[in-house]
């Protein structure tokens, strides 16, 4: 009997770090939400110091920037100067798979996607409102506790 009591106490202490860690994480997420600073609002348009360029140069700049971001590198300043602030936010919001779609897209398809005429399947719309919605959804999914992220089996 003493052995079973000691085993129960041992199991309790073995489970304690996991339980305590979960409670600390929930408390930390709550505090982060209280003191979170919203991202600064920006005015749509061009970035100061941007270069006027043709449509083909703009598409090439977007494709080059997407390729650099896909590789985990920083795009060169000459390429970044050809992009508007909306383009930079759009490229920075997309996951790696979408960058590969931008790099692989033809000029006609990418041009139609950027103008909102014909979307490329699996690629985020270049509209600032769509980008903001996508960012909000990713942030919600990232900050949700693991209990909400996983599907629980229905009680039968």
Rosetta blueprint (number, residue, H / E / L):
1 X L
2 X H
3 X H
4 X H
5 X H
6 X H
7 X H
8 X H
9 X H
10 X H
11 X H
12 X H
13 X H
14 X H
15 X H
16 X H
17 X H
18 X H
19 X H
20 X H
21 X H
22 X H
23 X H
24 X H
25 X H
26 X H
27 X H
28 X H
29 X H
30 X H
31 X H
32 X H
33 X H
34 X H
35 X H
36 X L
37 X L
38 X L
39 X L
40 X L
41 X L
42 X L
43 X L
44 X L
45 X L
46 X L
47 X L
48 X L
49 X L
50 X L
51 X L
52 X L
53 X L
54 X L
55 X H
56 X H
57 X H
58 X H
59 X H
60 X H
61 X H
62 X H
63 X H
64 X H
65 X H
66 X H
67 X H
68 X H
69 X H
70 X H
71 X H
72 X L
73 X L
74 X L
75 X L
76 X L
77 X H
78 X H
79 X H
80 X H
81 X L
82 X L
83 X L
84 X L
85 X H
86 X H
87 X H
88 X H
89 X H
90 X H
91 X H
92 X H
93 X H
94 X L
95 X L
96 X H
97 X H
98 X H
99 X H
100 X H
101 X H
102 X H
103 X H
104 X H
105 X L
106 X L
107 X H
108 X H
109 X H
110 X H
111 X H
112 X H
113 X H
114 X H
115 X H
116 X L
117 X L
118 X L
119 X L
120 X L
121 X L
122 X L
123 X L
124 X L
125 X L
126 X L
127 X L
128 X H
129 X H
130 X H
131 X H
132 X H
133 X H
134 X H
135 X H
136 X H
137 X H
138 X H
139 X H
140 X H
141 X H
142 X H
143 X H
144 X L
145 X L
146 X H
147 X H
148 X H
149 X H
150 X L
151 X L
152 X L
153 X L
154 X L
155 X L
156 X L
